[in-house]
């Protein structure tokens, strides 16, 4: 499936997301993977799935994903 993360993320988040009830069921596992890998980080452990994403945020996520792919780990903390 395109867009799926092809590796095993850490089993748990350091702090669970507080707004998982707002995340669509089909996206929850992917959001948890993205959060566990710290490719996307919100404030106060919120993912905020209904908020807009700025261009700056999109670039940061792309840079973190690229760094993860290059190193096999998240080196863009």
PyMOL Python script that loads the backbone (N, CA, C, O; Angstrom):
from pymol import cmd

cmd.read_pdbstr("""\
ATOM      1  N   UNK A   1       0.846  -1.175   0.000  1.00  0.00           N
ATOM      2  CA  UNK A   1       0.000   0.000   0.000  1.00  0.00           C
ATOM      3  C   UNK A   1       0.892   1.239   0.000  1.00  0.00           C
ATOM      4  O   UNK A   1       1.764   1.349   0.862  1.00  0.00           O
ATOM      5  N   UNK A   2       0.714   2.157  -0.913  1.00  0.00           N
ATOM      6  CA  UNK A   2       1.535   3.365  -0.957  1.00  0.00           C
ATOM      7  C   UNK A   2       1.391   4.184   0.316  1.00  0.00           C
ATOM      8  O   UNK A   2       0.305   4.306   0.882  1.00  0.00           O
ATOM      9  N   UNK A   3       2.499   4.734   0.744  1.00  0.00           N
ATOM     10  CA  UNK A   3       2.463   5.590   1.913  1.00  0.00           C
ATOM     11  C   UNK A   3       2.639   4.863   3.226  1.00  0.00           C
ATOM     12  O   UNK A   3       2.789   5.506   4.265  1.00  0.00           O
ATOM     13  N   UNK A   4       2.626   3.533   3.211  1.00  0.00           N
ATOM     14  CA  UNK A   4       2.810   2.794   4.446  1.00  0.00           C
ATOM     15  C   UNK A   4       4.271   2.852   4.859  1.00  0.00           C
ATOM     16  O   UNK A   4       5.159   2.817   4.008  1.00  0.00           O
ATOM     17  N   UNK A   5       4.524   2.940   6.147  1.00  0.00           N
ATOM     18  CA  UNK A   5       5.884   2.968   6.661  1.00  0.00           C
ATOM     19  C   UNK A   5       6.429   1.542   6.608  1.00  0.00           C
ATOM     20  O   UNK A   5       5.856   0.656   7.242  1.00  0.00           O
ATOM     21  N   UNK A   6       7.529   1.287   5.865  1.00  0.00           N
ATOM     22  CA  UNK A   6       8.007  -0.074   5.653  1.00  0.00           C
ATOM     23  C   UNK A   6       8.968  -0.587   6.719  1.00  0.00           C
ATOM     24  O   UNK A   6       9.886  -1.340   6.396  1.00  0.00           O
ATOM     25  N   UNK A   7       8.784  -0.206   7.960  1.00  0.00           N
ATOM     26  CA  UNK A   7       9.659  -0.661   9.026  1.00  0.00           C
ATOM     27  C   UNK A   7       8.856  -0.720  10.311  1.00  0.00           C
ATOM     28  O   UNK A   7       7.738  -0.211  10.383  1.00  0.00           O
ATOM     29  N   UNK A   8       9.427  -1.335  11.307  1.00  0.00           N
ATOM     30  CA  UNK A   8       8.729  -1.490  12.578  1.00  0.00           C
ATOM     31  C   UNK A   8       9.078  -0.342  13.509  1.00  0.00           C
ATOM     32  O   UNK A   8      10.242  -0.166  13.868  1.00  0.00           O
ATOM     33  N   UNK A   9       8.089   0.434  13.900  1.00  0.00           N
ATOM     34  CA  UNK A   9       8.329   1.554  14.806  1.00  0.00           C
ATOM     35  C   UNK A   9       8.478   1.074  16.243  1.00  0.00           C
ATOM     36  O   UNK A   9       8.209  -0.091  16.536  1.00  0.00           O
ATOM     37  N   UNK A  10       8.898   1.947  17.133  1.00  0.00           N
ATOM     38  CA  UNK A  10       8.900   1.590  18.550  1.00  0.00           C
ATOM     39  C   UNK A  10       7.506   1.153  18.977  1.00  0.00           C
ATOM     40  O   UNK A  10       6.507   1.649  18.456  1.00  0.00           O
ATOM     41  N   UNK A  11       7.441   0.243  19.909  1.00  0.00           N
ATOM     42  CA  UNK A  11       6.161  -0.337  20.306  1.00  0.00           C
ATOM     43  C   UNK A  11       5.204   0.685  20.912  1.00  0.00           C
ATOM     44  O   UNK A  11       3.993   0.602  20.704  1.00  0.00           O
ATOM     45  N   UNK A  12       5.734   1.634  21.649  1.00  0.00           N
ATOM     46  CA  UNK A  12       4.859   2.597  22.306  1.00  0.00           C
ATOM     47  C   UNK A  12       5.418   4.011  22.182  1.00  0.00           C
ATOM     48  O   UNK A  12       6.603   4.215  21.918  1.00  0.00           O
ATOM     49  N   UNK A  13       4.548   4.954  22.375  1.00  0.00           N
ATOM     50  CA  UNK A  13       4.953   6.357  22.407  1.00  0.00           C
ATOM     51  C   UNK A  13       5.487   6.667  23.792  1.00  0.00           C
ATOM     52  O   UNK A  13       5.108   6.023  24.771  1.00  0.00           O
ATOM     53  N   UNK A  14       6.360   7.649  23.872  1.00  0.00           N
ATOM     54  CA  UNK A  14       6.840   8.056  25.189  1.00  0.00           C
ATOM     55  C   UNK A  14       5.693   8.616  26.021  1.00  0.00           C
ATOM     56  O   UNK A  14       5.648   8.421  27.235  1.00  0.00           O
ATOM     57  N   UNK A  15       4.784   9.300  25.378  1.00  0.00           N
ATOM     58  CA  UNK A  15       3.565   9.790  26.022  1.00  0.00           C
ATOM     59  C   UNK A  15       2.439   9.645  25.000  1.00  0.00           C
ATOM     60  O   UNK A  15       2.540  10.182  23.897  1.00  0.00           O
ATOM     61  N   UNK A  16       1.376   8.934  25.344  1.00  0.00           N
ATOM     62  CA  UNK A  16       0.301   8.715  24.376  1.00  0.00           C
ATOM     63  C   UNK A  16      -0.372  10.019  23.944  1.00  0.00           C
ATOM     64  O   UNK A  16      -0.451  10.982  24.706  1.00  0.00           O
ATOM     65  N   UNK A  17      -0.844  10.020  22.724  1.00  0.00           N
ATOM     66  CA  UNK A  17      -1.567  11.187  22.216  1.00  0.00           C
ATOM     67  C   UNK A  17      -2.882  11.338  22.974  1.00  0.00           C
ATOM     68  O   UNK A  17      -3.575  10.356  23.241  1.00  0.00           O
ATOM     69  N   UNK A  18      -3.213  12.566  23.314  1.00  0.00           N
ATOM     70  CA  UNK A  18      -4.430  12.837  24.083  1.00  0.00           C
ATOM     71  C   UNK A  18      -5.682  12.886  23.223  1.00  0.00           C
ATOM     72  O   UNK A  18      -6.791  12.754  23.740  1.00  0.00           O
ATOM     73  N   UNK A  19      -5.519  13.075  21.909  1.00  0.00           N
ATOM     74  CA  UNK A  19      -6.693  13.268  21.059  1.00  0.00           C
ATOM     75  C   UNK A  19      -6.897  12.134  20.048  1.00  0.00           C
ATOM     76  O   UNK A  19      -7.351  12.368  18.928  1.00  0.00           O
ATOM     77  N   UNK A  20      -6.562  10.913  20.448  1.00  0.00           N
ATOM     78  CA  UNK A  20      -6.732   9.785  19.527  1.00  0.00           C
ATOM     79  C   UNK A  20      -8.190   9.566  19.149  1.00  0.00           C
ATOM     80  O   UNK A  20      -8.478   8.994  18.098  1.00  0.00           O
ATOM     81  N   UNK A  21      -9.104  10.010  19.989  1.00  0.00           N
ATOM     82  CA  UNK A  21     -10.528   9.857  19.666  1.00  0.00           C
ATOM     83  C   UNK A  21     -10.934  10.717  18.466  1.00  0.00           C
ATOM     84  O   UNK A  21     -11.976  10.465  17.861  1.00  0.00           O
ATOM     85  N   UNK A  22     -10.141  11.717  18.115  1.00  0.00           N
ATOM     86  CA  UNK A  22     -10.435  12.576  16.963  1.00  0.00           C
ATOM     87  C   UNK A  22      -9.822  12.049  15.663  1.00  0.00           C
ATOM     88  O   UNK A  22     -10.114  12.563  14.584  1.00  0.00           O
ATOM     89  N   UNK A  23      -8.977  11.028  15.769  1.00  0.00           N
ATOM     90  CA  UNK A  23      -8.298  10.467  14.596  1.00  0.00           C
ATOM     91  C   UNK A  23      -9.179   9.381  13.996  1.00  0.00           C
ATOM     92  O   UNK A  23      -9.667   8.508  14.712  1.00  0.00           O
ATOM     93  N   UNK A  24      -9.384   9.433  12.687  1.00  0.00           N
ATOM     94  CA  UNK A  24     -10.201   8.428  12.003  1.00  0.00           C
ATOM     95  C   UNK A  24      -9.625   7.037  12.239  1.00  0.00           C
ATOM     96  O   UNK A  24      -8.409   6.858  12.309  1.00  0.00           O
ATOM     97  N   UNK A  25     -10.512   6.059  12.358  1.00  0.00           N
ATOM     98  CA  UNK A  25     -10.101   4.687  12.654  1.00  0.00           C
ATOM     99  C   UNK A  25      -9.093   4.155  11.639  1.00  0.00           C
ATOM    100  O   UNK A  25      -8.146   3.461  12.010  1.00  0.00           O
ATOM    101  N   UNK A  26      -9.292   4.476  10.361  1.00  0.00           N
ATOM    102  CA  UNK A  26      -8.401   3.952   9.324  1.00  0.00           C
ATOM    103  C   UNK A  26      -6.996   4.534   9.420  1.00  0.00           C
ATOM    104  O   UNK A  26      -6.058   3.960   8.867  1.00  0.00           O
ATOM    105  N   UNK A  27      -6.830   5.659  10.107  1.00  0.00           N
ATOM    106  CA  UNK A  27      -5.529   6.328  10.171  1.00  0.00           C
ATOM    107  C   UNK A  27      -4.812   6.150  11.508  1.00  0.00           C
ATOM    108  O   UNK A  27      -3.639   6.503  11.625  1.00  0.00           O
ATOM    109  N   UNK A  28      -5.490   5.613  12.511  1.00  0.00           N
ATOM    110  CA  UNK A  28      -4.910   5.570  13.861  1.00  0.00           C
ATOM    111  C   UNK A  28      -3.560   4.875  13.931  1.00  0.00           C
ATOM    112  O   UNK A  28      -2.632   5.405  14.543  1.00  0.00           O
ATOM    113  N   UNK A  29      -3.424   3.709  13.323  1.00  0.00           N
ATOM    114  CA  UNK A  29      -2.143   3.000  13.437  1.00  0.00           C
ATOM    115  C   UNK A  29      -1.022   3.770  12.745  1.00  0.00           C
ATOM    116  O   UNK A  29       0.107   3.798  13.236  1.00  0.00           O
ATOM    117  N   UNK A  30      -1.327   4.394  11.606  1.00  0.00           N
ATOM    118  CA  UNK A  30      -0.305   5.184  10.912  1.00  0.00           C
ATOM    119  C   UNK A  30       0.070   6.430  11.707  1.00  0.00           C
ATOM    120  O   UNK A  30       1.243   6.797  11.768  1.00  0.00           O
ATOM    121  N   UNK A  31      -0.908   7.074  12.308  1.00  0.00           N
ATOM    122  CA  UNK A  31      -0.633   8.261  13.128  1.00  0.00           C
ATOM    123  C   UNK A  31       0.229   7.870  14.324  1.00  0.00           C
ATOM    124  O   UNK A  31       1.164   8.589  14.676  1.00  0.00           O
ATOM    125  N   UNK A  32      -0.077   6.739  14.947  1.00  0.00           N
ATOM    126  CA  UNK A  32       0.718   6.288  16.084  1.00  0.00           C
ATOM    127  C   UNK A  32       2.152   5.971  15.659  1.00  0.00           C
ATOM    128  O   UNK A  32       3.095   6.251  16.398  1.00  0.00           O
ATOM    129  N   UNK A  33       2.316   5.388  14.471  1.00  0.00           N
ATOM    130  CA  UNK A  33       3.655   5.111  13.947  1.00  0.00           C
ATOM    131  C   UNK A  33       4.415   6.407  13.706  1.00  0.00           C
ATOM    132  O   UNK A  33       5.571   6.544  14.106  1.00  0.00           O
ATOM    133  N   UNK A  34       3.759   7.350  13.052  1.00  0.00           N
ATOM    134  CA  UNK A  34       4.386   8.641  12.754  1.00  0.00           C
ATOM    135  C   UNK A  34       4.771   9.368  14.040  1.00  0.00           C
ATOM    136  O   UNK A  34       5.838   9.976  14.114  1.00  0.00           O
ATOM    137  N   UNK A  35       3.912   9.306  15.044  1.00  0.00           N
ATOM    138  CA  UNK A  35       4.206   9.959  16.322  1.00  0.00           C
ATOM    139  C   UNK A  35       5.336   9.235  17.057  1.00  0.00           C
ATOM    140  O   UNK A  35       6.212   9.879  17.635  1.00  0.00           O
ATOM    141  N   UNK A  36       5.320   7.899  17.036  1.00  0.00           N
ATOM    142  CA  UNK A  36       6.367   7.131  17.714  1.00  0.00           C
ATOM    143  C   UNK A  36       7.733   7.389  17.090  1.00  0.00           C
ATOM    144  O   UNK A  36       8.744   7.422  17.791  1.00  0.00           O
ATOM    145  N   UNK A  37       7.762   7.571  15.776  1.00  0.00           N
ATOM    146  CA  UNK A  37       9.015   7.862  15.080  1.00  0.00           C
ATOM    147  C   UNK A  37       9.395   9.337  15.174  1.00  0.00           C
ATOM    148  O   UNK A  37      10.463   9.738  14.711  1.00  0.00           O
ATOM    149  N   UNK A  38       8.533  10.128  15.764  1.00  0.00           N
ATOM    150  CA  UNK A  38       8.713  11.571  15.926  1.00  0.00           C
ATOM    151  C   UNK A  38       8.867  12.284  14.590  1.00  0.00           C
ATOM    152  O   UNK A  38       9.560  13.297  14.496  1.00  0.00           O
ATOM    153  N   UNK A  39       8.218  11.754  13.558  1.00  0.00           N
ATOM    154  CA  UNK A  39       8.200  12.446  12.273  1.00  0.00           C
ATOM    155  C   UNK A  39       7.271  13.647  12.357  1.00  0.00           C
ATOM    156  O   UNK A  39       7.489  14.658  11.689  1.00  0.00           O
ATOM    157  N   UNK A  40       6.245  13.534  13.171  1.00  0.00           N
ATOM    158  CA  UNK A  40       5.330  14.645  13.454  1.00  0.00           C
ATOM    159  C   UNK A  40       5.201  14.723  14.963  1.00  0.00           C
ATOM    160  O   UNK A  40       5.011  13.713  15.640  1.00  0.00           O
ATOM    161  N   UNK A  41       5.307  15.933  15.477  1.00  0.00           N
ATOM    162  CA  UNK A  41       5.182  16.142  16.919  1.00  0.00           C
ATOM    163  C   UNK A  41       4.280  17.336  17.161  1.00  0.00           C
ATOM    164  O   UNK A  41       4.447  18.397  16.561  1.00  0.00           O
ATOM    165  N   UNK A  42       3.340  17.144  18.034  1.00  0.00           N
ATOM    166  CA  UNK A  42       2.463  18.248  18.389  1.00  0.00           C
ATOM    167  C   UNK A  42       2.781  18.732  19.789  1.00  0.00           C
ATOM    168  O   UNK A  42       3.588  18.130  20.497  1.00  0.00           O
ATOM    169  N   UNK A  43       2.151  19.806  20.176  1.00  0.00           N
ATOM    170  CA  UNK A  43       2.369  20.294  21.533  1.00  0.00           C
ATOM    171  C   UNK A  43       1.382  19.628  22.477  1.00  0.00           C
ATOM    172  O   UNK A  43       0.272  19.277  22.078  1.00  0.00           O
ATOM    173  N   UNK A  44       1.778  19.459  23.701  1.00  0.00           N
ATOM    174  CA  UNK A  44       0.934  18.869  24.749  1.00  0.00           C
ATOM    175  C   UNK A  44       0.407  17.489  24.375  1.00  0.00           C
ATOM    176  O   UNK A  44      -0.707  17.133  24.760  1.00  0.00           O
ATOM    177  N   UNK A  45       1.186  16.707  23.630  1.00  0.00           N
ATOM    178  CA  UNK A  45       0.788  15.355  23.208  1.00  0.00           C
ATOM    179  C   UNK A  45      -0.512  15.339  22.423  1.00  0.00           C
ATOM    180  O   UNK A  45      -1.306  14.406  22.543  1.00  0.00           O
ATOM    181  N   UNK A  46      -0.728  16.368  21.622  1.00  0.00           N
ATOM    182  CA  UNK A  46      -1.897  16.434  20.747  1.00  0.00           C
ATOM    183  C   UNK A  46      -1.450  16.273  19.301  1.00  0.00           C
ATOM    184  O   UNK A  46      -0.452  16.858  18.883  1.00  0.00           O
ATOM    185  N   UNK A  47      -2.195  15.476  18.543  1.00  0.00           N
ATOM    186  CA  UNK A  47      -1.926  15.333  17.118  1.00  0.00           C
ATOM    187  C   UNK A  47      -2.695  16.381  16.322  1.00  0.00           C
ATOM    188  O   UNK A  47      -2.239  16.818  15.265  1.00  0.00           O
ATOM    189  N   UNK A  48      -3.848  16.780  16.823  1.00  0.00           N
ATOM    190  CA  UNK A  48      -4.689  17.815  16.201  1.00  0.00           C
ATOM    191  C   UNK A  48      -5.043  17.481  14.753  1.00  0.00           C
ATOM    192  O   UNK A  48      -4.688  18.231  13.844  1.00  0.00           O
ATOM    193  N   UNK A  49      -5.741  16.359  14.527  1.00  0.00           N
ATOM    194  CA  UNK A  49      -6.030  15.922  13.161  1.00  0.00           C
ATOM    195  C   UNK A  49      -6.948  16.840  12.369  1.00  0.00           C
ATOM    196  O   UNK A  49      -7.023  16.730  11.145  1.00  0.00           O
ATOM    197  N   UNK A  50      -7.635  17.726  13.033  1.00  0.00           N
ATOM    198  CA  UNK A  50      -8.566  18.622  12.324  1.00  0.00           C
ATOM    199  C   UNK A  50      -7.973  19.999  12.052  1.00  0.00           C
ATOM    200  O   UNK A  50      -8.643  20.868  11.495  1.00  0.00           O
ATOM    201  N   UNK A  51      -6.735  20.194  12.440  1.00  0.00           N
ATOM    202  CA  UNK A  51      -6.066  21.476  12.222  1.00  0.00           C
ATOM    203  C   UNK A  51      -5.382  21.489  10.859  1.00  0.00           C
ATOM    204  O   UNK A  51      -5.114  20.436  10.280  1.00  0.00           O
ATOM    205  N   UNK A  52      -5.107  22.666  10.361  1.00  0.00           N
ATOM    206  CA  UNK A  52      -4.409  22.817   9.082  1.00  0.00           C
ATOM    207  C   UNK A  52      -2.914  22.578   9.257  1.00  0.00           C
ATOM    208  O   UNK A  52      -2.359  22.772  10.338  1.00  0.00           O
ATOM    209  N   UNK A  53      -2.279  22.156   8.175  1.00  0.00           N
ATOM    210  CA  UNK A  53      -0.833  21.962   8.155  1.00  0.00           C
ATOM    211  C   UNK A  53      -0.237  23.072   7.294  1.00  0.00           C
ATOM    212  O   UNK A  53      -0.671  23.294   6.164  1.00  0.00           O
ATOM    213  N   UNK A  54       0.751  23.760   7.833  1.00  0.00           N
ATOM    214  CA  UNK A  54       1.400  24.830   7.070  1.00  0.00           C
ATOM    215  C   UNK A  54       2.464  24.238   6.147  1.00  0.00           C
ATOM    216  O   UNK A  54       2.853  23.079   6.297  1.00  0.00           O
ATOM    217  N   UNK A  55       2.921  25.028   5.211  1.00  0.00           N
ATOM    218  CA  UNK A  55       4.012  24.583   4.335  1.00  0.00           C
ATOM    219  C   UNK A  55       5.259  24.285   5.156  1.00  0.00           C
ATOM    220  O   UNK A  55       5.975  23.319   4.893  1.00  0.00           O
ATOM    221  N   UNK A  56       5.506  25.120   6.142  1.00  0.00           N
ATOM    222  CA  UNK A  56       6.672  24.912   7.002  1.00  0.00           C
ATOM    223  C   UNK A  56       6.597  23.552   7.698  1.00  0.00           C
ATOM    224  O   UNK A  56       7.587  22.821   7.749  1.00  0.00           O
ATOM    225  N   UNK A  57       5.419  23.217   8.232  1.00  0.00           N
ATOM    226  CA  UNK A  57       5.248  21.924   8.892  1.00  0.00           C
ATOM    227  C   UNK A  57       5.488  20.774   7.916  1.00  0.00           C
ATOM    228  O   UNK A  57       6.138  19.787   8.260  1.00  0.00           O
ATOM    229  N   UNK A  58       4.964  20.903   6.704  1.00  0.00           N
ATOM    230  CA  UNK A  58       5.130  19.860   5.691  1.00  0.00           C
ATOM    231  C   UNK A  58       6.604  19.665   5.341  1.00  0.00           C
ATOM    232  O   UNK A  58       7.058  18.534   5.170  1.00  0.00           O
ATOM    233  N   UNK A  59       7.346  20.759   5.236  1.00  0.00           N
ATOM    234  CA  UNK A  59       8.776  20.667   4.930  1.00  0.00           C
ATOM    235  C   UNK A  59       9.520  19.985   6.073  1.00  0.00           C
ATOM    236  O   UNK A  59      10.388  19.146   5.829  1.00  0.00           O
ATOM    237  N   UNK A  60       9.197  20.328   7.304  1.00  0.00           N
ATOM    238  CA  UNK A  60       9.854  19.715   8.459  1.00  0.00           C
ATOM    239  C   UNK A  60       9.590  18.213   8.480  1.00  0.00           C
ATOM    240  O   UNK A  60      10.511  17.430   8.714  1.00  0.00           O
ATOM    241  N   UNK A  61       8.359  17.804   8.242  1.00  0.00           N
ATOM    242  CA  UNK A  61       8.025  16.375   8.218  1.00  0.00           C
ATOM    243  C   UNK A  61       8.795  15.675   7.099  1.00  0.00           C
ATOM    244  O   UNK A  61       9.327  14.584   7.300  1.00  0.00           O
ATOM    245  N   UNK A  62       8.855  16.295   5.928  1.00  0.00           N
ATOM    246  CA  UNK A  62       9.598  15.705   4.808  1.00  0.00           C
ATOM    247  C   UNK A  62      11.082  15.564   5.150  1.00  0.00           C
ATOM    248  O   UNK A  62      11.701  14.553   4.819  1.00  0.00           O
ATOM    249  N   UNK A  63      11.647  16.566   5.807  1.00  0.00           N
ATOM    250  CA  UNK A  63      13.062  16.503   6.194  1.00  0.00           C
ATOM    251  C   UNK A  63      13.304  15.398   7.220  1.00  0.00           C
ATOM    252  O   UNK A  63      14.293  14.672   7.124  1.00  0.00           O
ATOM    253  N   UNK A  64      12.418  15.267   8.189  1.00  0.00           N
ATOM    254  CA  UNK A  64      12.559  14.209   9.196  1.00  0.00           C
ATOM    255  C   UNK A  64      12.428  12.836   8.555  1.00  0.00           C
ATOM    256  O   UNK A  64      13.188  11.924   8.882  1.00  0.00           O
ATOM    257  N   UNK A  65      11.469  12.680   7.645  1.00  0.00           N
ATOM    258  CA  UNK A  65      11.279  11.397   6.965  1.00  0.00           C
ATOM    259  C   UNK A  65      12.505  11.058   6.122  1.00  0.00           C
ATOM    260  O   UNK A  65      12.941   9.908   6.092  1.00  0.00           O
ATOM    261  N   UNK A  66      13.053  12.048   5.445  1.00  0.00           N
ATOM    262  CA  UNK A  66      14.255  11.826   4.634  1.00  0.00           C
ATOM    263  C   UNK A  66      15.432  11.418   5.520  1.00  0.00           C
ATOM    264  O   UNK A  66      16.169  10.489   5.189  1.00  0.00           O
ATOM    265  N   UNK A  67      15.603  12.106   6.636  1.00  0.00           N
ATOM    266  CA  UNK A  67      16.686  11.776   7.562  1.00  0.00           C
ATOM    267  C   UNK A  67      16.501  10.373   8.117  1.00  0.00           C
ATOM    268  O   UNK A  67      17.472   9.629   8.262  1.00  0.00           O
ATOM    269  N   UNK A  68      15.263  10.005   8.429  1.00  0.00           N
ATOM    270  CA  UNK A  68      14.993   8.660   8.949  1.00  0.00           C
ATOM    271  C   UNK A  68      15.332   7.619   7.896  1.00  0.00           C
ATOM    272  O   UNK A  68      15.958   6.603   8.197  1.00  0.00           O
ATOM    273  N   UNK A  69      14.922   7.872   6.672  1.00  0.00           N
ATOM    274  CA  UNK A  69      15.186   6.925   5.586  1.00  0.00           C
ATOM    275  C   UNK A  69      16.685   6.790   5.345  1.00  0.00           C
ATOM    276  O   UNK A  69      17.163   5.686   5.088  1.00  0.00           O
ATOM    277  N   UNK A  70      17.430   7.875   5.421  1.00  0.00           N
ATOM    278  CA  UNK A  70      18.874   7.849   5.186  1.00  0.00           C
ATOM    279  C   UNK A  70      19.616   7.106   6.294  1.00  0.00           C
ATOM    280  O   UNK A  70      20.533   6.331   6.021  1.00  0.00           O
ATOM    281  N   UNK A  71      19.223   7.340   7.534  1.00  0.00           N
ATOM    282  CA  UNK A  71      19.946   6.789   8.677  1.00  0.00           C
ATOM    283  C   UNK A  71      19.320   5.532   9.250  1.00  0.00           C
ATOM    284  O   UNK A  71      19.957   4.826  10.032  1.00  0.00           O
ATOM    285  N   UNK A  72      18.087   5.242   8.875  1.00  0.00           N
ATOM    286  CA  UNK A  72      17.394   4.114   9.477  1.00  0.00           C
ATOM    287  C   UNK A  72      16.891   4.425  10.867  1.00  0.00           C
ATOM    288  O   UNK A  72      16.416   3.542  11.582  1.00  0.00           O
ATOM    289  N   UNK A  73      16.995   5.668  11.241  1.00  0.00           N
ATOM    290  CA  UNK A  73      16.488   6.114  12.537  1.00  0.00           C
ATOM    291  C   UNK A  73      16.157   7.590  12.429  1.00  0.00           C
ATOM    292  O   UNK A  73      16.529   8.250  11.459  1.00  0.00           O
ATOM    293  N   UNK A  74      15.467   8.097  13.413  1.00  0.00           N
ATOM    294  CA  UNK A  74      15.086   9.502  13.378  1.00  0.00           C
ATOM    295  C   UNK A  74      16.224  10.351  13.927  1.00  0.00           C
ATOM    296  O   UNK A  74      16.347  10.527  15.139  1.00  0.00           O
ATOM    297  N   UNK A  75      17.053  10.875  13.032  1.00  0.00           N
ATOM    298  CA  UNK A  75      18.179  11.704  13.464  1.00  0.00           C
ATOM    299  C   UNK A  75      17.850  13.185  13.397  1.00  0.00           C
ATOM    300  O   UNK A  75      18.703  14.024  13.687  1.00  0.00           O
ATOM    301  N   UNK A  76      16.617  13.515  13.016  1.00  0.00           N
ATOM    302  CA  UNK A  76      16.231  14.919  12.836  1.00  0.00           C
ATOM    303  C   UNK A  76      15.454  15.444  14.022  1.00  0.00           C
ATOM    304  O   UNK A  76      14.491  16.190  13.844  1.00  0.00           O
ATOM    305  N   UNK A  77      15.848  15.073  15.229  1.00  0.00           N
ATOM    306  CA  UNK A  77      15.112  15.485  16.427  1.00  0.00           C
ATOM    307  C   UNK A  77      15.263  16.918  16.645  1.00  0.00           C
ATOM    308  O   UNK A  77      14.716  17.457  17.607  1.00  0.00           O
TER     309      UNK A  77
END
""", "prot")
cmd.dss("prot")
cmd.show_as("cartoon", "prot")
cmd.util.cbc("prot")
cmd.orient("prot")
